[in-house]
Amino acid sequence: MTDQAVESVGRAATSKAAPATGQFLGRRRELKALRADIERAGLDTMAGRKGAGPRVLLIAGRPGSGRSALAGELAGQLAADYPDGLLRARLSTPGGDAVSTAETARELLHGLGVPAPPGAAEEELTELVRAALAERRALLLLDDATDAEQVEPLLPDASASLVLATSTGPLTGLPDVRPCTLGGLDTGSAVELLRRFAGTVRVTVDPRTAETLAEECGGQPAALVLVGGWLAARPKASVADVTKQLWILPDGAEEPRTVSRPLARAFRFVHGSLPQPAARILRLLSLAPAGLADAHTASALAGCSIPAAQAALEEFAALGLLRAHGPQFEVPGCLMPLLGALVTSQDRPAEVELARARMLERTVRLLQSCWAITEPDGSVVRRKLAGLPRSLRFTSAPAAAAWLRQMLPALLASARLAAADGELDTLARRLVAALVRALAAHRGTDAAAPERYALHQLLLKIAERRGLHRERAAALLDLGDLDAGAGRIQQALARYRAALDAGRSARDPYTTGRATESVGGAHQELGDLQRAADWYGRALAHRQSRGEQADESRLHGRLGTVQARAGQYVDALRSWRAAVAGHRRLGDLAGQARALGELAGVQESGGQPDESLRTRTEAVECARRAVDVRLQAALELRLADALDRRGDAAAARLHRGSAERLLVDLKSAYEIRGVSAED
């Protein structure tokens, strides 16, 4: 497809942006009824029950009826009464699938500023939401709910907050909720909406036809916007022209049942007026993750240049087919089923699969560029980055971070869709791995832990589906670490054991050794010191057989720690001496100093105070030779505490004073370095 063909969509339209619709139109009766419902006494209040839950208002209507706009207008009018702000979550995907309650809870917790533990169960997350809302007076807008089970777990037992929910029908199961059911706009408001797109003259000269057109659109705001956008793009067309064409347009053979007939007809009319290349781009936007697309997404889907894709997106927004959000464009949820049906009927499956693959490949390259920009200048990664096309490179790390933050919902949705597809698993693995790297580079591993947990779950799913034992072991290890960090030690232990089995199946010595050590660490956290020592011993033997001296020294130390906690001081002394010897052979003075400090503690606990003092002194000297000021100060303080316990207060004061001077000098050095950096 040529860029000239794609850009031909612009020749049929003169406006580059959708006409401003101004303030909210109509729905005065519905707004009045909803506001009155807020003041109405609830069943709990009338029954004299204390701690009544939040008032829940439901706006019911078919997609395209303006239910979300009405909810947003009401929320805006009530904002002053709810000082803790507006929280908004969409409970359905653009394709109509229900969003999991856990995902919704995470989104709300983010808006509330409450940290969500990575990998937490749905019950824990919803409990955090209810607890946070119980202390606030906020507006909670839950858009496009599929059933009451999505809403009920998020409602606190007692709260001064207000919940606005939108849905296709009544949410059976929620007590004391009366739906405000939407039909079409009143004729005056519908004609006014057309006037704002088509202009005053065309409506004024033929008011009867304008009313007929509004009736033909069923008063549905989405249908009126599409027809209005078509008129705005064609200043010479009359209202009668579009009314006649809509009147003679036959019904579609396989239109989705969830879409109203007026909206489906208006969409088919506008889609049919597009040039063939532009119509294809529009259809392929149904593949955009979470219904969000930018120029890169559209370019990859259509196989055209980025400028041509950007021009097409802007024209679609002018026609009311997309909503513009800065550089991103959103496919309205009411149009997604119609676009999906057209893709199924008009595009070959192989072409659709190729378009999806191009989109994922483009996303992978953008993510690789996003994390590569954070690497040091002159590194191998930065040299590779310089070889990418200019359109795929970011100008700076802050620009890359801003892109990642804005695109994150679409990126996460893209990863989920790619993992669920099953036909593009190689691309899906690359996409998830690149997204994990980008998040860690720009947000840090701890801050990005919730997203990383979900992404590693996707990698695990792909690895299990494809029988990739090494990748399965790696995903299980990462998930186990995140579980352990969140305090779910038993769950982490199960992950580590499964990773060990997968590592053995893959005959991968790295994952086998890592999993063995992690199993020991989990038992240590659980207080099962005997099993911890046994597993550390197995991990140590594994490292020794491979000649991995640094890991061997570290494991001697972990084993010594467990043995000391179990009161096995003779074994602990042997392990820590082996750790000291290992660090000495490696020339690791800092590691040797730390091991000597731990050895001294075991000696003191084991009834060898004199040997402990000599070892502590040796540890301080090692740290001094390593030029590790912070470590030297810490070891000096430990030596001072030991001298205090021996009753040598004068020597203790000397070492404590030495440690304090070291810390002061270290602080001064940091301050001088900071001033130099600013200069």
C-alpha positions as CSV (number, residue, x, y, z in Angstrom):
1,M,0.0,0.0,0.0
2,T,1.5,3.4,-0.9
3,D,1.5,6.4,1.4
4,Q,-0.3,8.4,-1.3
5,A,-3.2,5.9,-1.2
6,V,-3.4,6.1,2.6
7,E,-3.3,9.9,2.6
8,S,-6.3,9.9,0.1
9,V,-8.6,9.9,3.2
10,G,-7.7,13.5,3.6
11,R,-9.0,14.6,0.2
12,A,-12.5,13.9,1.3
13,A,-12.3,15.9,4.5
14,T,-11.4,19.5,5.1
15,S,-11.2,19.6,8.9
16,K,-8.2,18.3,10.8
17,A,-9.9,17.9,14.1
18,A,-13.3,17.0,15.3
19,P,-15.5,20.1,15.8
20,A,-15.7,21.2,19.4
21,T,-19.0,20.0,20.8
22,G,-18.9,22.4,23.7
23,Q,-20.7,21.8,26.9
24,F,-22.8,18.7,27.7
25,L,-26.1,18.5,25.8
26,G,-29.5,17.4,27.0
27,R,-30.2,14.7,29.7
28,R,-31.7,17.4,32.1
29,R,-34.4,15.0,33.2
30,E,-31.9,12.2,33.9
31,L,-29.5,14.5,35.7
32,K,-32.3,15.8,37.9
33,A,-33.5,12.2,38.7
34,L,-29.9,11.1,39.6
35,R,-29.3,14.1,41.9
36,A,-32.6,13.4,43.6
37,D,-31.6,9.8,44.1
38,I,-28.5,10.9,46.0
39,E,-30.6,12.6,48.5
40,R,-33.1,9.8,48.8
41,A,-32.9,7.8,52.1
42,G,-31.5,4.4,51.5
43,L,-33.0,1.1,52.8
44,D,-30.3,0.8,55.5
45,T,-31.1,4.3,56.8
46,M,-34.8,3.7,56.8
47,A,-34.3,0.4,58.6
48,G,-32.2,2.2,61.3
49,R,-29.1,0.2,60.5
50,K,-25.8,2.0,61.2
51,G,-22.8,2.1,59.0
52,A,-24.7,2.2,55.7
53,G,-22.6,1.7,52.6
54,P,-22.0,4.3,49.9
55,R,-24.8,5.3,47.7
56,V,-24.7,3.6,44.3
57,L,-26.2,5.2,41.2
58,L,-26.6,3.2,38.1
59,I,-26.8,4.6,34.5
60,A,-28.0,1.9,32.1
61,G,-28.0,2.1,28.4
62,R,-26.7,0.5,25.2
63,P,-23.2,1.3,23.9
64,G,-23.3,4.6,22.2
65,S,-26.2,6.0,24.2
66,G,-23.9,8.5,26.1
67,R,-24.0,6.7,29.5
68,S,-20.3,7.4,30.1
69,A,-20.7,11.0,29.1
70,L,-23.7,11.4,31.5
71,A,-21.8,9.8,34.3
72,G,-18.8,12.2,33.7
73,E,-21.1,15.2,33.6
74,L,-22.8,14.3,36.8
75,A,-19.4,13.6,38.4
76,G,-18.2,17.1,37.3
77,Q,-21.3,18.7,38.8
78,L,-20.8,16.9,42.1
79,A,-17.0,17.3,42.4
80,A,-17.1,20.1,45.0
81,D,-19.1,17.8,47.4
82,Y,-16.4,15.1,47.3
83,P,-13.1,16.6,48.3
84,D,-11.1,13.4,48.0
85,G,-11.5,13.5,44.2
86,L,-12.7,11.3,41.4
87,L,-11.6,7.7,40.8
88,R,-12.4,6.1,37.5
89,A,-12.1,2.5,36.3
90,R,-13.4,0.8,33.2
91,L,-14.7,-2.7,34.0
92,S,-14.9,-4.0,30.4
93,T,-12.3,-4.2,27.7
94,P,-13.0,-2.5,24.3
95,G,-13.8,-6.0,23.0
96,G,-16.5,-6.4,25.6
97,D,-14.8,-8.9,27.9
98,A,-15.0,-8.3,31.7
99,V,-11.9,-6.9,33.4
100,S,-10.9,-8.9,36.4
101,T,-11.7,-7.5,39.8
102,A,-8.1,-7.8,40.8
103,E,-7.0,-5.6,37.9
104,T,-9.7,-3.0,38.7
105,A,-8.7,-3.0,42.4
106,R,-5.0,-2.3,41.4
107,E,-6.1,0.6,39.2
108,L,-8.2,2.1,42.0
109,L,-5.4,1.6,44.6
110,H,-3.0,3.5,42.3
111,G,-5.4,6.4,42.1
112,L,-5.8,6.3,45.9
113,G,-2.0,6.3,46.4
114,V,-2.1,3.0,48.2
115,P,0.7,0.5,47.3
116,A,-0.6,-2.8,46.0
117,P,1.5,-5.8,46.9
118,P,2.7,-7.6,43.7
119,G,0.8,-10.9,43.1
120,A,-1.7,-10.2,45.9
121,A,-4.9,-12.2,45.7
122,E,-8.2,-10.5,44.6
123,E,-9.6,-10.6,48.2
124,E,-6.6,-8.8,49.6
125,L,-6.7,-6.1,46.9
126,T,-10.4,-5.5,47.3
127,E,-10.0,-5.3,51.1
128,L,-7.4,-2.6,50.6
129,V,-9.7,-0.7,48.3
130,R,-12.6,-0.9,50.8
131,A,-10.4,0.2,53.7
132,A,-9.1,3.2,51.7
133,L,-12.5,4.3,50.6
134,A,-14.0,3.9,54.1
135,E,-11.8,6.8,55.2
136,R,-12.5,9.1,52.2
137,R,-15.3,11.1,50.7
138,A,-14.7,10.4,47.0
139,L,-16.5,9.8,43.7
140,L,-16.0,6.3,42.3
141,L,-17.0,6.0,38.6
142,L,-17.1,2.4,37.5
143,D,-17.7,2.4,33.7
144,D,-19.2,-0.4,31.6
145,A,-19.8,-2.9,34.3
146,T,-20.9,-6.4,33.1
147,D,-22.5,-7.6,36.3
148,A,-22.9,-6.9,40.0
149,E,-20.0,-9.2,40.9
150,Q,-17.6,-6.7,39.5
151,V,-18.9,-3.8,41.6
152,E,-19.9,-5.4,44.9
153,P,-16.4,-6.4,46.2
154,L,-15.2,-2.8,45.8
155,L,-17.9,-1.2,48.0
156,P,-16.9,-0.5,51.6
157,D,-19.3,-1.4,54.4
158,A,-19.5,2.3,55.5
159,S,-18.4,5.3,53.5
160,A,-19.4,8.8,52.6
161,S,-18.3,8.2,49.1
162,L,-20.6,8.0,46.0
163,V,-20.4,5.3,43.4
164,L,-21.5,6.0,39.8
165,A,-21.8,2.8,37.7
166,T,-22.7,2.5,34.0
167,S,-23.9,-0.7,32.5
168,T,-26.0,-2.1,29.6
169,G,-28.7,-3.3,32.0
170,P,-29.6,-3.5,35.7
171,L,-26.9,-4.9,38.1
172,T,-29.0,-7.5,39.7
173,G,-27.7,-8.3,43.2
174,L,-26.7,-4.8,44.3
175,P,-29.3,-3.8,46.9
176,D,-31.0,-0.4,46.9
177,V,-29.9,0.5,43.3
178,R,-32.4,1.9,40.9
179,P,-31.1,2.2,37.3
180,C,-31.5,5.4,35.3
181,T,-32.2,4.0,31.9
182,L,-31.1,6.0,28.9
183,G,-32.9,6.2,25.6
184,G,-32.1,8.7,22.8
185,L,-31.5,12.4,23.2
186,D,-34.6,14.6,23.0
187,T,-35.1,16.1,19.5
188,G,-33.9,19.6,20.4
189,S,-30.6,18.3,21.9
190,A,-30.0,15.9,19.0
191,V,-30.5,18.6,16.4
192,E,-28.2,20.9,18.4
193,L,-25.5,18.3,18.3
194,L,-25.9,18.0,14.5
195,R,-25.7,21.8,14.3
196,R,-22.4,21.9,16.2
197,F,-20.9,19.6,13.5
198,A,-22.7,20.7,10.4
199,G,-22.9,24.4,11.1
200,T,-25.9,26.6,11.8
201,V,-26.8,27.4,8.1
202,R,-27.4,23.8,6.9
203,V,-29.6,23.0,9.9
204,T,-31.5,26.3,9.9
205,V,-32.4,26.1,6.2
206,D,-33.9,22.6,6.6
207,P,-35.0,22.2,10.2
208,R,-37.5,19.4,9.4
209,T,-34.9,17.3,7.7
210,A,-32.5,17.8,10.6
211,E,-35.2,16.5,12.9
212,T,-35.8,13.5,10.6
213,L,-32.1,12.8,10.6
214,A,-31.9,12.9,14.4
215,E,-34.8,10.4,14.5
216,E,-33.1,8.2,11.9
217,C,-30.1,8.2,14.3
218,G,-32.4,7.2,17.1
219,G,-31.2,10.2,19.1
220,Q,-28.1,8.1,19.9
221,P,-25.1,10.5,20.6
222,A,-22.6,8.1,19.0
223,A,-24.6,7.8,15.8
224,L,-25.2,11.6,15.7
225,V,-21.5,12.3,16.1
226,L,-20.6,10.0,13.2
227,V,-23.1,11.6,10.9
228,G,-22.1,15.1,12.1
229,G,-18.5,14.3,11.5
230,W,-19.3,13.2,7.9
231,L,-21.2,16.5,7.3
232,A,-18.4,18.5,8.8
233,A,-15.9,16.9,6.4
234,R,-18.2,17.8,3.4
235,P,-19.3,21.5,3.6
236,K,-21.2,21.2,0.3
237,A,-23.3,18.3,1.4
238,S,-26.8,19.0,2.8
239,V,-28.6,17.5,5.7
240,A,-31.1,16.0,3.2
241,D,-28.2,14.2,1.4
242,V,-27.1,12.3,4.4
243,T,-30.7,11.6,5.5
244,K,-31.6,10.1,2.1
245,Q,-28.5,7.9,2.0
246,L,-29.1,6.6,5.5
247,W,-32.8,5.9,4.6
248,I,-31.9,3.8,1.6
249,L,-29.0,2.0,3.3
250,P,-29.8,-1.7,3.8
251,D,-29.4,-3.4,7.1
252,G,-26.1,-5.3,7.7
253,A,-26.3,-9.0,7.4
254,E,-24.1,-9.8,10.4
255,E,-24.1,-6.8,12.7
256,P,-23.3,-7.5,16.4
257,R,-26.4,-7.8,18.6
258,T,-24.8,-5.5,21.3
259,V,-24.9,-2.5,18.9
260,S,-28.1,-0.6,18.3
261,R,-29.4,-0.5,14.7
262,P,-29.1,3.4,14.3
263,L,-25.4,3.3,15.4
264,A,-24.6,0.3,13.2
265,R,-26.2,2.0,10.2
266,A,-24.4,5.3,10.8
267,F,-21.1,3.5,11.2
268,R,-21.6,1.5,7.9
269,F,-22.5,4.7,6.2
270,V,-19.4,6.6,7.3
271,H,-17.1,3.5,6.8
272,G,-18.5,3.0,3.3
273,S,-17.6,6.6,2.4
274,L,-13.9,6.1,3.2
275,P,-11.4,5.3,0.5
276,Q,-10.5,1.7,0.5
277,P,-6.9,2.1,2.0
278,A,-8.3,4.3,4.8
279,A,-11.1,1.9,5.5
280,R,-8.6,-0.9,5.9
281,I,-6.6,1.1,8.4
282,L,-9.7,1.8,10.4
283,R,-10.7,-1.9,10.5
284,L,-7.2,-2.9,11.6
285,L,-7.4,-0.5,14.5
286,S,-9.7,-3.1,16.1
287,L,-6.4,-5.0,16.8
288,A,-5.0,-2.2,18.8
289,P,-4.4,-3.3,22.4
290,A,-6.9,-1.8,24.8
291,G,-8.3,0.1,21.8
292,L,-5.4,2.6,22.0
293,A,-3.3,3.5,19.0
294,D,-0.7,6.0,18.1
295,A,1.0,6.7,14.8
296,H,3.5,3.8,15.4
297,T,0.7,1.4,16.0
298,A,-1.3,2.4,13.0
299,S,1.8,2.5,10.8
300,A,2.8,-1.1,11.8
301,L,-0.8,-2.4,11.4
302,A,-1.2,-0.9,7.9
303,G,2.3,-1.2,6.7
304,C,2.6,2.5,5.8
305,S,4.8,5.4,6.9
306,I,4.4,7.1,10.3
307,P,3.4,10.5,8.8
308,A,0.7,8.8,6.7
309,A,-0.6,6.9,9.7
310,Q,-0.7,10.1,11.7
311,A,-2.7,11.9,9.0
312,A,-5.2,9.0,8.9
313,L,-5.7,8.9,12.6
314,E,-6.4,12.7,12.7
315,E,-8.9,12.3,9.9
316,F,-10.7,9.5,11.7
317,A,-10.9,11.7,14.8
318,A,-12.4,14.4,12.7
319,L,-15.0,12.0,11.5
320,G,-15.9,11.0,15.1
321,L,-14.5,7.5,14.6
322,L,-11.7,7.9,17.1
323,R,-11.2,10.0,20.3
324,A,-7.9,12.0,20.5
325,H,-5.9,11.9,23.7
326,G,-2.7,13.8,22.9
327,P,-0.5,11.6,20.7
328,Q,-2.8,8.6,21.4
329,F,-6.2,7.8,19.8
330,E,-8.9,5.7,21.4
331,V,-11.3,3.5,19.5
332,P,-14.7,4.1,21.1
333,G,-15.9,0.9,22.8
334,C,-19.3,1.1,21.0
335,L,-17.5,0.9,17.6
336,M,-15.1,-1.9,18.5
337,P,-17.6,-4.8,17.8
338,L,-18.4,-3.3,14.4
339,L,-14.8,-3.0,13.4
340,G,-14.1,-6.5,14.6
341,A,-17.0,-7.8,12.5
342,L,-15.6,-6.0,9.5
343,V,-12.1,-7.4,10.0
344,T,-13.6,-10.9,10.2
345,S,-15.7,-10.6,7.0
346,Q,-13.4,-8.5,4.8
347,D,-9.8,-9.2,5.7
348,R,-8.0,-12.5,5.2
349,P,-6.8,-14.3,8.4
350,A,-3.2,-14.4,7.1
351,E,-3.2,-10.6,6.5
352,V,-4.6,-10.0,10.0
353,E,-2.0,-12.2,11.6
354,L,0.7,-10.4,9.6
355,A,-0.6,-7.0,10.8
356,R,-0.6,-8.2,14.4
357,A,3.0,-9.5,14.0
358,R,4.1,-6.2,12.6
359,M,2.5,-4.3,15.5
360,L,4.2,-6.5,18.1
361,E,7.6,-6.3,16.4
362,R,7.3,-2.5,16.3
363,T,6.4,-2.5,20.0
364,V,9.4,-4.7,20.8
365,R,11.8,-2.3,19.0
366,L,10.3,0.7,20.7
367,L,10.7,-0.9,24.2
368,Q,14.3,-1.9,23.4
369,S,15.0,1.7,22.5
370,C,13.2,2.8,25.6
371,W,15.5,0.9,28.0
372,A,18.6,1.3,25.9
373,I,18.5,5.1,26.2
374,T,19.2,4.6,30.0
375,E,22.4,2.8,29.4
376,P,25.8,4.7,29.6
377,D,27.1,6.5,26.5
378,G,29.6,4.3,24.6
379,S,28.1,1.1,25.8
380,V,27.3,-1.8,23.3
381,V,23.6,-1.2,23.8
382,R,23.8,2.5,23.0
383,R,25.9,1.8,19.9
384,K,23.1,-0.6,18.7
385,L,20.5,2.1,19.5
386,A,22.3,4.5,17.2
387,G,21.7,2.0,14.4
388,L,17.9,2.1,14.7
389,P,15.8,4.4,12.4
390,R,15.4,7.9,13.8
391,S,11.6,7.3,14.3
392,L,12.4,4.5,16.8
393,R,14.9,6.4,18.9
394,F,14.1,8.6,21.9
395,T,15.9,11.9,22.3
396,S,16.5,11.4,26.0
397,A,15.8,9.2,29.0
398,P,13.1,11.5,30.3
399,A,11.3,11.4,26.9
400,A,11.5,7.6,26.9
401,A,10.1,7.5,30.5
402,A,7.2,9.8,29.5
403,W,6.4,7.6,26.5
404,L,6.5,4.5,28.7
405,R,4.2,6.1,31.3
406,Q,1.7,7.2,28.8
407,M,1.7,4.0,26.8
408,L,1.8,1.6,29.7
409,P,-1.9,0.6,29.6
410,A,-1.6,-0.2,25.9
411,L,1.7,-2.0,26.4
412,L,0.4,-4.2,29.2
413,A,-2.7,-5.0,27.1
414,S,-0.5,-5.8,24.2
415,A,1.5,-8.2,26.3
416,R,-1.7,-10.0,27.5
417,L,-3.1,-10.3,24.0
418,A,0.2,-11.6,22.6
419,A,0.5,-14.2,25.3
420,A,-3.1,-15.3,24.8
421,D,-2.8,-15.6,21.0
422,G,-0.6,-18.7,21.0
423,E,0.5,-18.2,17.4
424,L,3.1,-15.5,18.0
425,D,4.8,-16.9,21.2
426,T,8.3,-15.9,20.1
427,L,7.3,-12.3,19.6
428,A,5.3,-12.4,22.8
429,R,8.3,-13.6,24.8
430,R,10.4,-10.8,23.3
431,L,7.8,-8.2,24.0
432,V,7.3,-9.2,27.7
433,A,11.1,-9.4,28.3
434,A,11.6,-5.9,26.7
435,L,8.7,-4.5,28.8
436,V,10.2,-5.9,32.0
437,R,13.6,-4.3,31.2
438,A,12.1,-1.0,30.3
439,L,10.0,-0.8,33.5
440,A,13.1,-1.8,35.7
441,A,15.2,0.8,33.9
442,H,12.8,3.7,34.3
443,R,10.8,2.9,37.4
444,G,13.1,0.6,39.4
445,T,12.5,-3.0,40.2
446,D,10.6,-2.4,43.4
447,A,8.3,0.3,42.1
448,A,7.5,-1.8,39.0
449,A,7.0,-5.0,41.1
450,P,3.2,-5.3,40.5
451,E,3.6,-5.0,36.7
452,R,6.6,-7.3,36.7
453,Y,4.7,-10.0,38.6
454,A,1.9,-10.0,35.9
455,L,4.4,-10.1,33.1
456,H,6.4,-13.0,34.6
457,Q,3.1,-14.8,34.9
458,L,2.6,-14.3,31.1
459,L,6.1,-15.6,30.5
460,L,5.3,-18.7,32.6
461,K,2.1,-19.3,30.6
462,I,4.0,-19.2,27.3
463,A,6.8,-21.4,28.6
464,E,4.4,-24.0,29.9
465,R,2.5,-24.0,26.6
466,R,5.6,-24.4,24.5
467,G,7.4,-26.8,26.9
468,L,10.4,-24.4,27.4
469,H,11.8,-25.7,30.6
470,R,14.6,-23.1,31.0
471,E,12.2,-20.1,30.4
472,R,9.7,-21.8,32.8
473,A,12.4,-22.1,35.5
474,A,13.5,-18.4,35.0
475,A,9.9,-17.2,35.3
476,L,9.2,-19.3,38.4
477,L,12.3,-18.0,40.1
478,D,11.4,-14.4,39.4
479,L,7.8,-15.0,40.7
480,G,9.2,-16.7,43.7
481,D,11.4,-13.7,44.5
482,L,8.5,-11.4,44.2
483,D,6.3,-13.6,46.4
484,A,9.1,-13.8,49.0
485,G,9.4,-10.0,48.9
486,A,5.7,-9.7,49.6
487,G,5.9,-12.1,52.6
488,R,4.3,-15.0,50.9
489,I,7.1,-17.5,51.8
490,Q,5.1,-20.7,51.4
491,Q,4.0,-19.7,47.9
492,A,7.6,-18.7,47.1
493,L,8.8,-22.1,48.3
494,A,6.4,-23.8,46.0
495,R,7.7,-21.6,43.1
496,Y,11.3,-22.4,43.9
497,R,10.7,-26.2,44.0
498,A,8.9,-26.0,40.7
499,A,11.8,-24.0,39.2
500,L,14.2,-26.6,40.5
501,D,12.3,-29.3,38.6
502,A,12.2,-27.2,35.5
503,G,15.9,-26.4,35.7
504,R,16.7,-30.1,36.0
505,S,14.5,-30.9,33.0
506,A,16.3,-28.2,31.0
507,R,19.7,-29.5,32.3
508,D,20.5,-25.8,33.1
509,P,23.1,-25.6,35.9
510,Y,22.5,-21.9,36.5
511,T,18.8,-22.2,37.2
512,T,19.3,-25.5,39.1
513,G,21.9,-23.9,41.5
514,R,19.9,-20.7,41.9
515,A,16.7,-22.6,42.7
516,T,18.4,-24.9,45.2
517,E,19.8,-21.9,47.0
518,S,16.4,-20.2,46.9
519,V,14.7,-23.2,48.4
520,G,17.2,-23.0,51.3
521,G,16.5,-19.3,51.7
522,A,12.7,-19.9,51.9
523,H,13.2,-22.6,54.6
524,Q,15.4,-20.1,56.5
525,E,12.7,-17.5,56.4
526,L,10.2,-20.0,57.6
527,G,12.5,-20.8,60.6
528,D,13.2,-24.4,59.5
529,L,16.9,-24.1,60.0
530,Q,17.7,-27.8,59.6
531,R,16.2,-27.9,56.1
532,A,17.7,-24.6,55.2
533,A,21.2,-25.9,56.1
534,D,20.6,-29.1,54.1
535,W,19.5,-27.1,51.0
536,Y,22.4,-24.6,51.4
537,G,24.7,-27.6,51.6
538,R,23.3,-29.0,48.3
539,A,23.7,-25.6,46.6
540,L,27.3,-25.3,47.9
541,A,28.2,-28.7,46.5
542,H,26.7,-27.7,43.2
543,R,28.8,-24.5,43.1
544,Q,31.9,-26.4,44.1
545,S,31.5,-28.9,41.3
546,R,31.4,-26.1,38.8
547,G,34.3,-24.2,40.3
548,E,32.2,-21.0,41.0
549,Q,34.4,-19.6,43.8
550,A,32.5,-16.3,44.4
551,D,29.2,-18.1,44.8
552,E,30.9,-20.8,46.9
553,S,32.2,-18.2,49.3
554,R,28.8,-16.6,49.6
555,L,27.1,-19.9,50.3
556,H,29.6,-20.8,53.0
557,G,28.5,-17.5,54.6
558,R,24.7,-18.3,54.3
559,L,25.3,-21.8,55.7
560,G,27.3,-20.4,58.6
561,T,24.5,-17.9,59.4
562,V,21.9,-20.8,59.6
563,Q,24.2,-23.0,61.7
564,A,24.9,-20.1,64.1
565,R,21.2,-19.5,64.5
566,A,20.7,-23.2,65.3
567,G,23.4,-23.0,68.0
568,Q,25.8,-25.2,65.9
569,Y,28.8,-22.9,66.6
570,V,31.5,-25.4,65.7
571,D,30.0,-25.9,62.2
572,A,29.3,-22.2,61.9
573,L,32.9,-21.3,62.6
574,R,34.1,-23.8,60.0
575,S,31.7,-22.4,57.4
576,W,32.7,-18.7,58.1
577,R,36.4,-19.6,58.0
578,A,35.8,-21.2,54.6
579,A,34.0,-18.0,53.5
580,V,37.0,-15.9,54.7
581,A,39.4,-18.1,52.8
582,G,37.4,-18.0,49.7
583,H,37.2,-14.2,49.6
584,R,41.0,-14.1,50.3
585,R,41.7,-16.3,47.3
586,L,39.5,-14.1,45.1
587,G,41.3,-10.9,46.3
588,D,37.9,-9.6,47.6
589,L,39.0,-7.5,50.5
590,A,35.6,-6.1,51.2
591,G,34.0,-9.5,51.2
592,Q,36.8,-10.8,53.4
593,A,36.2,-8.0,55.9
594,R,32.4,-8.8,56.1
595,A,33.1,-12.5,56.5
596,L,35.6,-11.8,59.3
597,G,33.0,-9.6,61.1
598,E,30.5,-12.4,61.0
599,L,33.1,-14.9,62.1
600,A,33.9,-12.7,65.1
601,G,30.2,-12.7,66.1
602,V,30.1,-16.5,66.0
603,Q,33.3,-16.7,68.0
604,E,31.9,-14.4,70.7
605,S,28.6,-16.3,70.8
606,G,30.5,-19.6,71.0
607,G,32.5,-18.5,74.1
608,Q,35.7,-17.3,72.4
609,P,35.8,-13.6,73.3
610,D,39.6,-13.1,72.9
611,E,39.6,-14.7,69.5
612,S,36.6,-12.6,68.6
613,L,38.4,-9.3,69.4
614,R,41.4,-10.3,67.3
615,T,39.1,-11.2,64.4
616,R,37.2,-7.9,64.7
617,T,40.4,-6.0,64.6
618,E,41.5,-7.9,61.5
619,A,38.2,-7.2,59.9
620,V,38.6,-3.4,60.4
621,E,42.1,-3.6,58.9
622,C,40.7,-5.5,55.8
623,A,38.0,-2.9,55.3
624,R,40.7,-0.1,55.6
625,R,42.8,-1.8,52.9
626,A,39.7,-2.2,50.7
627,V,39.1,1.6,51.0
628,D,35.4,0.9,52.0
629,V,34.8,3.7,54.4
630,R,31.2,2.8,55.3
631,L,32.1,-0.8,55.9
632,Q,35.1,0.2,58.0
633,A,32.9,2.5,60.1
634,A,30.4,-0.2,60.7
635,L,33.1,-2.7,61.8
636,E,34.7,-0.1,64.1
637,L,31.3,0.3,65.8
638,R,30.9,-3.4,66.2
639,L,34.4,-3.6,67.7
640,A,33.5,-0.7,70.1
641,D,30.4,-2.6,71.2
642,A,32.4,-5.7,71.8
643,L,35.0,-3.8,73.9
644,D,32.1,-2.3,76.0
645,R,30.9,-5.8,76.7
646,R,34.5,-6.7,77.9
647,G,34.5,-3.6,80.1
648,D,37.2,-1.7,78.2
649,A,35.3,1.6,77.9
650,A,38.4,3.7,76.9
651,A,39.3,1.5,73.9
652,A,35.6,1.4,73.0
653,R,35.5,5.3,72.9
654,L,38.5,5.4,70.7
655,H,37.0,3.1,68.1
656,R,33.6,4.7,68.3
657,G,35.2,8.1,67.7
658,S,37.1,6.8,64.8
659,A,33.9,5.4,63.3
660,E,32.1,8.8,63.7
661,R,35.0,10.6,62.0
662,L,34.9,8.3,59.1
663,L,31.2,8.8,58.7
664,V,31.6,12.6,58.9
665,D,34.3,12.5,56.3
666,L,32.1,10.3,54.1
667,K,29.2,12.8,54.4
668,S,31.4,15.7,53.5
669,A,32.8,13.9,50.5
670,Y,29.2,13.3,49.2
671,E,28.3,17.0,49.8
672,I,31.4,18.2,47.9
673,R,30.7,15.7,45.1
674,G,27.1,17.0,44.9
675,V,28.1,20.6,44.6
676,S,30.6,19.7,41.9
677,A,27.9,17.9,39.9
678,E,25.7,21.0,40.2
679,D,28.5,23.3,39.0
